[in-house]
Amino acid sequence: MGAHNATVTGNLDGHATVQAGPLLPEFRIGTDAPLGIGADIVLRDSPITNFEQILAQDAAIAAAPEGEIAKVTAVLRDVALTSAIRGVAAGLAAVVAIVLVWRLLGAERREQLVASWPPGRHTVLVGGTLTVVLIASTWVALPHRSDDTRTVAWVPITTEFPELGDIPADLSVLQNVEVSKGAAVAGSKALLDGAIATYSESVDFYGKLADDVDEVEGIRAPEGDEITALVVTDRHNNITMDQVAKAVGDRADISFVMDLGDDTSNGASWEDFSIQSLAAAFSDVPVYAVAGNHDQGPFIREEMERVGFTVLDGGIEEIEGISILGDSDPRSSGLTAGYTGNEDDNIEAIGAQNAELAETACSAEERIGVLMVHSSASGRETIDRGCADLALSGHLHRQVGPDVTEGEEGITTALTTASTGGAVYAFALGSKLRRDAQVTLVTFDDGRPVGLQIITFRPGRIIDVGDYTELELSPLPGDDADDATP
């Protein structure tokens, strides 16, 4: 959870309780789940070694907890299913054992047992003992939590931290959180001051920014048979922007999301909270994704697939009649140090991907509607040859384009969208935006992209809704040249 390894155990006390070690108090919140189902969550070690940094990151994640809530829910569901299967298996094993013993006795002995019913005292004692042993063995084999005899005094968190009471209830889930009262609270207030400030600022800034999206004018919704998609890229763990991107998607009535990668800073397993958050925010629409150079290693791509994203791998996918081609960035980058590995190998990998995607796009039976890559370098040949209507990329953390290229195979519009997380370098998670953040809306009609609208969010909580730009399209085979978009 967040930057922590964690142990999750189900309970029936109706609360999700978080234990973060002896230096911090315990926290709990009601689950409102059927049968009083809850969870005990014990946070353990973290790859982050700076304690204040851990607290600040946990506070920012707490401001947008939907992804982690979904993860814990999924874990409990899996545990419950596993336990149910184990219980059924134990029951079947007992039945099979009884049947085998009965058959091994043989017909003659079974007739003797039936004839001697009811059994004598000795037989009852032996049979009862065997039954107890069988039940006890089954019970020991099944996982169960030990009784927690601790006595904890719980008080509303705003009692111990009054400053949290200033956050509007509709923006803060902490209004319903309780904290354990004791020495840990008294001793940890100084430690928690920074985390509370980060949480409060995050909830206030991003919550109001999402509300502002509902009021801003100019966001275009599809007309007639058109459909719209939302482009996000280079989120770099800033999950607090997901609610803002979701608000844009709702205003534009999007049909799917295109994620251009660098959702994390280093591709580490603890950064899966970023993927969890994006999946929770857009659980109602399909997400098509490629991994970026900072999503290094296989873990993030596997996590994308696990939560249901369609991860492009060099092949063509079709949605709503739109042909989409893309692939993940073949390079790997560290948190602060640029590309890792051999420079020549990185250059060669991008060059090979550039050629392979162009070959696929230019030889496709139907024209490619969208090319999705993390870096525009991976799509350069496709763009130059004009083999896709629209080429989308990120990576630079700044907007480039839209630029129109007319190649031998047709017209391609290329756009690089700036960081959706407002990332300065490879890390964007914080209490507010430090630089411009951006999303793009793409409008499709009859299977082809026909328009773009770029929406920029500035650090002063200013939303700049760009003009809707119609795309210039080349005619398809069999069309008249006059049918092309002027």
TORBABA-684941 format. One record per atom (N, C-alpha, C, O): residue in one letter; x, y, z. Coordinates in steps of 0.1 Angstrom, whole numbers, plus 5000, padded with zeros to 4 digits. Layout:
aXYZ...
This chain:
m500849885000m500050005000m500950125000m501750145009g500750214990g501550334989g503050284987g503350204979a503950334996a505350294995a505650185005a506850165008h504650115011h504850015021h504549875016h503649855009n505349785021n504849645022n503749645033n503949715043a502749565031a501649565041a501049425043a501049345033t500649395055t499849275057t498449305060t498149395068v497549245053v496049265054v495449145059v495549035054t494649155070t493849045076t492449085077t492149195082g491549005072g490149035074g489649025088g490148945096n488549095091n487949085104n486449115103n485949135092l485749105114l484349125114l483949235124l482849235129d484849335125d484449445134d483949575127d483649675133g483749565114g483149665106g484149785104g483649895100h485449775106h486349885104h487549845096h487949725097a488149935089a489449915083a490449995093a490350115094t491349915099t492249975109t493649965103t494149865099v494350075104v495750085099v496650105110v496550195118q497650015111q498750025121q500050055114q500449985105a500650165118a501850215112a503050215121a504050295118g503050125131g504250115139g504150195152g503150265154p505050185161p504950235175p505050395175p504650455185l505650455165l505850595165l504550675161l504450795164l503650605155l502450675150l501150605156l501250495160p500150685158p498850625163p498250535152p498650535141e497250455157e496450375148e495250465142e494850555149f494850425130f493750495124f492750395120f493050275117r491450425121r490450335116r489250415110r489050525113i488550345101i487350405095i486350295092i486750185089g485050325094g484050225091g483950185077g484150265068t483750055074t483750005061t482350005054t482250005042d481250005062d479949995057d479749875048d478949875039a480449775051a480449645043a479449555050a479149555062p478849465042p477849365048p478549275058p479749245056l477749225067l478249135078l479349185086l480049115093g479549325086g480549385094g481949355090g482949355098i482149325077i483449285072i484449405072i484049515068g485549385078g486549495079g487949435076g488149325071a488949515079a490349475077a491349535087a491149645090d492349455091d493449505098d494649515089d495049415083i495149635087i496249665078i497449705086i497449815092v498549635085v499749665092v500749705081v501249625073l501149835082l502149885073l503549845078l503849855090r504349795068r505749745072r506749835066r506649955064d507849765061d509049845056d508749905043d507749875037s509650005039s509450075027s510850095020s511850105027p510850095007p512150125000p512550265002p513750294999i511650355006i512050495009i512650495023i512050455032t513850555024t514550555037t514350685045t514550685057n513850785039n513550915046n512150915052n511150905044f512150915065f510850905072f509851015068f508650995066e510351145068e509551255065e508951245050e507851275048q509751195041q509351175028q508251065027q507251085019i508350955035i507350855035i506050915040i504950895034l506050995051l504851055056l504251145046l503051145044a505051225039a504551325029a503851245018a502751285013q504451135014q503851065003q502650995007q501650995000d502650935019d501450875024d500250975025d499150935022a500551095029a499551195031a498951235017a497751245016a499851245007a499351274994a498451164988a497451184982i498851034991i498050924986i496750924993i495750884988a496750955006a495550955014a494551055009a493351045011a495051165001a494151254995a493351204983a492351254979a493851094978a493151024967a493250874969a494050804962p492550824979p492750684983p491950574975p492050454979e491250614965e490350514959e491050394953e490550284954g492250414947g493050304942g493450204952g493350084950e493950254964e494350164975e493150094981e493349984985i492050164982i490850104987i490449984979i490149874983a490450004965a490149904956a491149784957a490749664956k492349814960k493349704961k493149624973k493149494972v492849684985v492649614997v491349524995v491249415000t490349584989t489049514987t489349384978t488849284981a490149404968a490449284959a491249184967a490949064965v492149224976v492949124984v492049044993v492148924994l491149115000l490149055009l489248955001l488948845006r488848994989r487948914981r488748784977r488148674978d490048794973d490848684970d491048584982d490948464981v491248644993v491448565006v490248495009v490248375013a489048565008a487848495011a487548385002a487048275006l487848404989l487548294979l488548174982l488148064981t489748204985t490748104988t490348025000t490447905000s489848095011s489448025023s488247945020s488147825026a487347995012a486147915009a486447785002a485947675005i487347794992i487847674984i488547584994i488347464993r489347635003r490147545012r489147475021r489347355025g488047555026g487047485034g486347375027g486047275033v485947405015v485247305007v486147185005v485647065006a487347205002a488347095000a488547015013a488546895012a488547085024a488647005037a487446925040a487546815044g486246985037g485046905038g484946785029g484646675034l485346805017l485346685007l486346585012l486146465010a487546625017a488546535021a488046445033a488246325033a487246515042a486646435053a485646335048a485646215053v484846375038v483846285033v484546165026v484146045028v485546195018v486246095011v486945995021v486945875018a487546055032a488145965042a487145865048a487445755050i485945925051i484845835057i484445725047i484345615051v484245765034v483845665024v484945555023v484645445022l486245605022l487245505021l487345405032l487445285031v487245465045v487245375056v486045275056v486245155059w484945325052w483745245052w483845125042w483445015044r484545165030r484745055020r485844965024r485744845021l486845015031l487944925035l487444825045l488044715047l486444855053l485944765063l485444635057l485544525063g484944645044g484444525038g482944505041g482444555052a482244425033a480844405035a480544335048a479544365055e481344235051e481044155063e481144235076e480244235084r482144315077r482344405089r481244505089r480744545100r480844565078r479844665078r478544605083r477844675091e478244485079e477044415084e477044395099e476044405106q478244365104q478444345118q478144475126q477544475136l478744585120l478544715127l477044755127l476544805137v476344735116v474944765115v474144685125v473244735132a474544555126a473844465135a474044505150a473144475158s475244555153s475544585167s475044735171s475344775182w474344795162w473844935165w472744925175w471944845174p472745015186p473645125188p474945075194p475044965200p476045155191p477345105195p477545105210p476845175218g478545035215g478845035229g479645155233g480045235225r479745175246r480445295252r481845305246r482245415243h482545195245h483945205241h484045255226h484845335223t483145205218t483145245204t482745385202t483445465194v481845435210v481445575210v482645665214v482845765208l483345625224l484545695229l485645705218l486145815216v485945595212v486945595201v486445675189v487245755184g485245655185g484645735174g484645885176g485045965168g484245915189g484246055192g485646125192g485846235188t486546045197t487946095198t488446115183t489146215181l488146025174l488646035160l487946155154l488646225146t486646185157t485946295151t486646425156t486846515148v486846435169v487546555174v488846575168v489246695164v489646475166v490946485160v490846535146v491546615141l489846475138l489646525124l489246665124l489746745115i488346715132i487846845132i489046945136i489247045130a489746905146a490846985151a491946995140a492547105138s492246885133s493246885122s492746985111s493547055106t491546975108t490947065097t491047205102t491447295094w490747235114w490747375120w492247425119w492447545116v493147345123v494547395123v495047425109v495847515107a494547345099a494947365085a494347495080a494947545070l493247545085l492647665080l493347785086l493647785098p493447895078p494048015084p492948095092p491848095088h493348145103h492448225112h493348315120h494448285124r492748425123r493448525131r493248505146r492148455150s494248525154s494148515168s493348625174s493248735168d492748605185d491848705192d492748825196d493848805201d492248945193d492949065196d492349115209d491249165209t493149095220t492549135233t493049275237t492749325248r493649355227r494049485231r492849575233r491749555227t492949665242t491949765244t492449905239t493449955243v491649955229v492050075222v490950175224v489850155222a491350295229a490350405230a490450485217a491450535213w489250495211w489150565198w488450705199w487450715206v489050805193v488350935192v488450985178v489250945170p487551075174p487551135161p488851205158p489451265167i489451195146i490751245144i490751395145i491851455148t489651465143t489651605144t489751655159t490051765161t489451555168t489651585182t491151605185t491551695193e491951525180e493451525182e494151625172e495151685176f493551645160f494151725150f493051825145f492551805135p492751925153p491652015150p491752085136p490752115130e492952105131e493152175118e492452095107e492152155097l492251965108l491651885098l490151915097l489451885087g489551975108g488152005108g487852125099g486652145096d488852195094d488652305085d488352265071d487952345063i488652135068i488452085054i486952055052i486451985060p486352105041p484952075039p484651925039p485551845033a483551875045a483351735046a483251665033a483551545031d482751735022d482551675009d483951655002d483951584992l484951715007l486351695001l487151605009l488151555004s486851575022s487751495030s487151375036s486151385044v487651255033v487151135039v487651125054v487051045062l488551205058l489051205072l488051245082l488251225094q487051315078q485951345087q485451225095q484951245106n485551115088n484950985094n486050895100n485750785105v487250945101v488350865106v488450885121v488350995126e488750775128e489050775142e490550745144e491150675136v491050795155v492450775158v492550715173v491750755181s493550635175s493750575188s494350685197s495250755193k493750695209k494250795219k495250735228k495050625234g496450795229g497450745238g498750815235g498850925229a499850755240a501150815240a501650845225a502350935222a501250745216a501650765202a501150885196a501850955188v499950925199v499351055194v500151175199v500551265192a500351175212a501051285219a502451305213a502951415211g503151185211g504451195207g504651215192g505751245188s503651195184s503751195170s503251325164s503351335151k502651415171k502051525165k503051615157k502751665147a504351625163a505351695155a505651625142a505851695132l505751495142l506051415130l504951435120l505151435108l503751435125l502551435116l502251575111l501451585101d502751685116d502451815112d502551835097d501751885090g503751795092g504051805078g503051725069g502651765059a502851595074a501951515066a500551565066a499851565056i500051625077i498751685078i498651805069i497651825062a499651885068a499652005060a499651955045a498952015037t500451855041t500351805028t499051755024t498451785013y498451675033y497051615031y496051735029y495351735019s496051825038s495151935037s495252015024s494252045018e496452045021e496652125009e496252044996e495752104987s496551914996s496251834985s494751824983s494251844972v494051794994v492551784993v491951914988v491051914980d492452024994d491952154991d492152194976d491252234969f493452184972f493852224958f493152144948f492552194939y493452004948y492951924937y491451904938y490851884928g490851904950g489451894951g488752004945g487751994937k489252124947k488652244941k488952254926k488052304919l490152204922l490452204908l489452114900l489052154889a489152004906a488151914900a486751974899a486051964889d486452044910d485152114910d485152224899d484152254893d486252294898d486352404888d486052354874d485552424865v486552224871v486252164858v484752164855v484352184843d483952134865d482552134862d481952264859d480852274852e482652374862e482152504860e482752574847e482152664842v483952534843v484652604833v483852584819v483252474817e483952684811e483252674798e484252624787e485452644788g483652574777g484352544765g484752394763g485252364752i484652314773i485052174771i484052104761i482752104764r484552054751r483652004740r483251854742r484051774745a481951834741a481351694742a481051644727a480951734718p481051514725p480851464712p479451504706p478451524714e479351514693e478051554687e477651444677e478551384671g476451414676g475951314667g476551174670g476451124681d477151114660d477750984661d479250994666d479950884666e479751104669e481151124674e481351054687e480351034695i482551014690i482950964703i484251044707i484951084698t484551044720t485651124724t486551034733t486050944741a487851054733a488750984742a489651084749a489851194744l490151044761l490951134769l492451084769l492650964770v493351174767v494751134767v495451184780v495351304783v496051094787v496851124798v498251074796v498450974789t499251144802t500651094800t501551154811t501251264817d502651084815d503651134824d502951184837d503251294842r502151094843r501551124856r502551124867r502451194877h503551034866h504651034876h504151024890h504551104898n503150934892n502650914906n501751024911n501251004923n501451124904n500551224909n499051184908n498351224899i498651094917i497351034916i496251144920i495051124917t496651254926t495651354930t495151424918t494151494919m495851414906m495351474894m494351384887m493651424878d494251254892d493251164885d491851214886d491051194877q491451264898q490151314899q489851434890q488751454885v490851514887v490751624878v490551574863v489651624856a491451484859a491251424846a489951354845a489351354834k489451284855k488151224855k487051324853k486151294845a487151434859a486151544858a486151594843a485051614838v487251604837v487351644823v486651534814v485851554805g487051404817g486451294810g484951294811g484251264801d484351314823d482951314825d482251434817d481251414811r482951554817r482351664809r482351634794r481451674787a483351564790a483551534775a482851404771a482851364760d482251334781d481551204778d482451114770d482051064760i483651084776i484651004769i484150854768i483450804777s484650794758s484350644756s485550564760s485350444763f486750614760f487950544765f489050634768f489050754765v490150584774v491350664778v492550604771v492650484769m493450694767m494750654761m495850704771m495950834772d496550614777d497550644786d498950624779d499250514775l499750734778l500950724771l502150694779l503350714774g501950654792g503150604799g503750704809g503350814811d504850654816d505450724827d504450754838d504350864843d503650654841d502750664852d503450664866d502950714876t504650614866t505450604878t506750684876t507050744866s507650674886s508950744886s510050644883s511050684878n509850514887n510950424886n510550284883n511450194882g509250264881g508750124877g508850034889g508749914886a508950074901a509149994912a507749934916a506749984913s507849814923s506549744927s505749824936s504449824936w506349904945w505549984954w504850104947w503950164953e505150134935e504450234928e503250194921e502650264913d502750074924d501550024918d500350104922d499250094916f500450184933f499350264937f498950364926f497750404925s499850404917s499550494906s498650424896s497750484891i498950304893i498150224884i496750194890i495750204883q496750164903q495550134910q494550254910q493350244908s495150374912s494450504912s493750534898s492650564897l494550514888l494050544874l492950444871l491950484865a493150314874a492150214872a490850244879a489750234874a490950294892a489750324900a489050454894a487850454894a489850544890a489250674885a488450644872a487350704870f488950554863f488350534850f487850384849f488050324839s487250344860s486750204860s485550184851s485150074848d484950294846d483750284838d484050284823d483150274815v485350304819v485650304805v486950224802v487750204812p487150174790p488350104787p489550194787p489450314784v490750144791v491950214791v492950144782v493250024784y493550214773y494550164764y495850234768y495950354770a496950154770a498150204776a499450154770a499450044764v500450244771v501850194768v502650244780v502350344787a503750174783a504550204794a505650304789a506150294778g506150394798g507150484795g508550444799g508650334805n509550524796n510850484800n511050474815n511950404820h510250554823h510450544837h509550434843h509750394855d508750374835d508050254840d508850134837d508350034832q510150134841q511050034836q510849904843q510249894854g511249794835g510949664840g509549614837g508749694832p509349484840p508049424836p506849454845p505749434842f507149504858f506149504868f504949594864f503849554865i505249724860i504149814857i503249764846i502049784846r503949714835r503049664824r502249544829r501049534825e502749464837e501949344843e500849404851e499749344851e501149504859e500049564868e498949624860e497849614863m499349694849m498349754840m497449644834m496249664834e498049534830e497149424825e496349364836e495149324834r496849354848r496149294859r494849374863r493849314866v494949504862v493749594865v492849604853v491849674854g493249544842g492249544830g492649644819g491849654810f493749704820f494149794808f494549704796f495049594798t494349754784t494849694772t496249754770t496249874766v497249684772v498649734770v499049694756v499249584752l499349804748l499749784734l501149724733l502049764741d501349634724d502649564723d503149554709d503849454705g502849654701g503349654687g502249604677g502549604665g501149554682g500049514674g498949614672g499049714679i498049584664i496849684662i495649634670i495249524669e495149724677e493849704685e492749794678e493049894672e491549744680e490449814674e489349844685e488949754692i488949964686i487850004695i486950104688i487450204683e485650074689e484650154682e485050184668e484750294663g485650084661g485950104647g487250184645g487550214633i487950214655i489250294654i490350194655i490450114665s491350204645s492550124646s493550194654s493950304650i494050134664i495050194673i496350104673i496249984675l497450164671l498750094671l499650164681l499650284682g500450084688g501350144698g502250034704g502049914702d503150084712d504149994719d504750074731d504850194730s505150004741s505850064752s507250104749s507950044740d507750204756d509150254754d510150144758d510050084768p511050114749p512050004752p513150044761p513949964765r513250174764r514350224773r513950224788r512750214791s514950234796s514650244811s515450364816s516550394812s514750434826s515350554832s515250544847s514250484852g516250604854g516150604868g515350724873g514850804865l515250744886l514450854892l515050984888l514351084886t516350994889t517051124887t518051124876t518451234872a518451014872a519651004863a519350974849a520250904843g518351014842g518250994828g518250844825g517950764833y518550814812y518450674808y519550584815y520750624816t519150464818t520050364824t520550274813t519850264802g521550194815g522050104805g522950174795g523350284797n523250094785n524250144775n523550234765n522450204760e524150354763e523450454754e523250404740e522150424734d524250334735d524050284721d522950184720d522150174710d522750104731d521650004731d520350074731d519350034725n520250184739n518950264740n518650324726n517450314721i519650384720i519450444706i519050334696i518150354688e519650224697e519350114688e517950064690e517250024681a517550054703a516150004706a515150094701a514150044696i515250224703i514350324698i514250314682i513150324676g515450304676g515450304662g514750174656g514050184646a514950064663a514249944659a512749954661a512049914652q512350004672q510950024674q510250124664q509150094659n510950224661n510550324651n510250254638n509250274631a511250174633a511150104621a509950004621a509249984611e509849924632e508849814633e507449874633e506549824626l507249984640l505950044641l505550104627l504450094623a506550164620a506250214607a505950104597a504950124589e506649994598e506349884589e504849834592e504149804582t504549824604t503149774608t502149874603t501149834597a502350004606a501350104602a501250114587a500050124582c502350114580c502250144565c501850024557c501450034546s501849904563s501449784556s500049734561s499649634556a499449804570a498149764575a497049764564a497149854556e496149674565e495049674555e494149794556e493749844546e493949834568e493149954571e494050064577e494950034584r493750184573r494550294578r494550304593r493450294600i495650334599i495750344614i495150484618i495550584612g494250474627g493650604632g494550674642g494750794641v495150594651v496050654662v497250574664v497150454665l498450644664l499650574669l499950624683l500050754685m500050534692m500350574706m501750524710m502050404710v502550624713v503950594718v504250694729v503650794731h505250644737h505650734748h506450854743h506150974746s507450824735s508350924729s508050934714s507850834707s508051064710s507751084695s508851024687s508550994675a510050994692a511150934685a510750794680a511150744670s509850724687s509350594683s508350594672s508150494665g507850714669g506850724658g507350814646g506550844637r508650844646r509150944636r508850894622r508450974613e509250774619e509050724605e507650714601e507250744590t506750664610t505350654607t504850794604t504050814595i505250894611i504851034609i505351084596i504551144588d506651064593d507251114581d506551054568d506451114558r506150924569r505550854558r504050874557r503450844547g503550934568g502050964568g501150844569g500150834562c501550744577c500850614577c499850614589c499250504591a499550714596a498550724606a497950854606a498550954603d496650864609d495950994610d496551084621d496651204619l496751014633l497151094644l498251014652l498050904654a499351084656a500351024664a500451104677a500651224677l500251024688l500251084701l501451044709l501850924709s502051134716s503251104725s503251194737s502451284738g504151154746g504351244758g505851264760g506551314751h506351224772h507751214775h508451344777h509251354786l508151454770l508851574771l508451664783l509151764786h507251634788h506651724799h506251864794h506051954802r506151874781r505752004775r505051974762r505251874756q504152064758q503352044746q504252074734q504952174733v504151984724v504652014711v503651984700v503051874700g503352074692g502252054682g500952114686g500852184696p499852074679p499851974668p500552024655p500352134651d501351934649d502051954637d501551864626d501351744629v501351914614v500851834603v501951794593v502751884589t502051664590t503151624581t502351544569t501551464572e502751584557e502151514545e503251424539e504251474534g503051294541g504051194536g503551124524g502451154518e504251024519e503950954507e502650864509e501950834499e502350834521e501150744524e499950824529e498850774531g500150954531g499051034536g499451144546g500651184546i498451194553i498651314562i498651264576i497751184580t499551304584t499651264599t499751394607t500551484604t498851404617t499051514627t499651454639t499251344645a500751514644a501451474656a501351564667a501351694665l501051514679l500851594691l501651534703l501451414706t502451614710t503051574722t502251644734t502351764734t501651564742t500951624754t501851644766t502651554768a501751754773a502551784784a502151684796a501151614795s502951684806s502751594818s501351624824s501051734829t500551514825t499251524832t499451544847t498551604853g500551494852g500851514866g501551644870g501751674882g501851724860g502551844863g503951824867g504451894876a504551714862a505951674866a506951774862a506951814850v507951804871v509051884867v510151784862v510651804851y510451684870y511451584865y510651454864y509651434857a511051354873a510351224872a509451204884a508951084886f509151304891f508251294903f507351404904f507751524903a506051384905a505051484905a504151494917a503351584919l504151384925l503251374937l503651484947l504751504951g502651564951g502851664961g501451734964g500451684960s501551834972s500351894977s499651984967s498452014968k500352024956k499652114946k500552104933k501652054934l500052154922l500852154910l502052254911l501952364917r503152204906r504352284906r504652344892r505452434890r504052284882r504152344868r502852304861r502052224866d502752344849d501452324841d501252174839d502252094837a500052124841a499551994838a498651994826a498052094823q498451884819q497751884807q497051754804q497651644807v495951754798v495251644792v494751684778v494651804775t494551584769t494051614756t492751534753t492651414757l491851594747l490651524742l490751504727l491051594720v490451384723v490451344709v489051304705v488451214711t488551374694t487251334689t487351254677t488151274668f486551144676f486551054665f485151054658f484151074665d485151024645d483951014638d484150914627d485150924619d483250814626d483350704616d484750644616d485350604606g485250614629g486550544630g487850624628g488850564628r487650754626r488950834624r488950954633r487851004636p490150994637p490251114646p489951244638p490451254627v489051324643v488651444635v488951574642v488851674636g489251564655g489551694662g490251674675g490251564681l490951774680l491751784692l491251904701l490952004696q491351884714q491151994723q492151974735q492051864742i493052064737i494052054747i493552134759i493252254758i493652074771i493252144783i494452154793i494952044796t494752274797t495952294805t495552344819t494652434820f496152294829f495952334843f497152394849f498252334849r497052524853r498152594858r498252604873r497252584879p499452614878p499652614893p498752704901p498452674913g498352814895g497452904902g495952864902g495052944905r495752734899r494352674898r493552744887r492452774888i494352774876i493752824864i493552714853i494552644851i492452714847i492152614837i492052684823i491252774821d492952644814d492952694801d492452594791d493052494788v491252614787v490552524777v490852574763v490452674759g491652494756g492052534743g490952524733g489952454735d491152584721d490152574711d490052434705d491052364705y488952404700y488752274693y489452284679y489052374672t490352194676t491052204663t490652084655t490851964659e490152114643e489752004634e491051954627e491952024624l491151824625l492251754619l492151754604l491051734599e493251764598e493351744583e493551604580e494551544585l492651534573l492751394570l492951374555l492451444547s493751274552s493951234538s492851134534s492251064543p492451134522p491351044517p491750904519p492950864517l490750814521l491050674522l490950624507l490350684499p491550504505p491450444492p489950434487p489150374495g489650474475g488350464471g487550594473g486450614467d488050684482d487450814484d487850914473d488950894468d487051014471d487451124463d488351214470d488251224483a489251274464a490151364470a489451484477a489851534487d488251514472d487451624477d486851584491d486451664499d486951454495d486351404507d487351434519d486951424531a488651464516a489551484526a489251614534a488651704529t489551614547t489351734555t490251844550t491451824550p489651964547p490452074543p491452124553p492152214551
